[in-house]
């Protein structure tokens, strides 16, 4: 799943747009939390940023830019 995000970032930048963050559908959340490396370690973890969102994994960062869910 990580490679898919990087490929999307590459396409956006190649089209001369600025990638400033991601707004995702809530259905992406379990896919991120379930993604693991070849050794079984999670690729993404639920995080809480002080003063941001209402709970874990609702806001954070994805490929170095802000991530927020649509609801």
Secondary structure, 3 states (H helix, E strand, C coil): CHHHHHHHHHHHHHCCCCCCEEEECCHHHHHHHHCECCCCCECCCCCCCCCCCCCCCCEEEECCEEEEECC
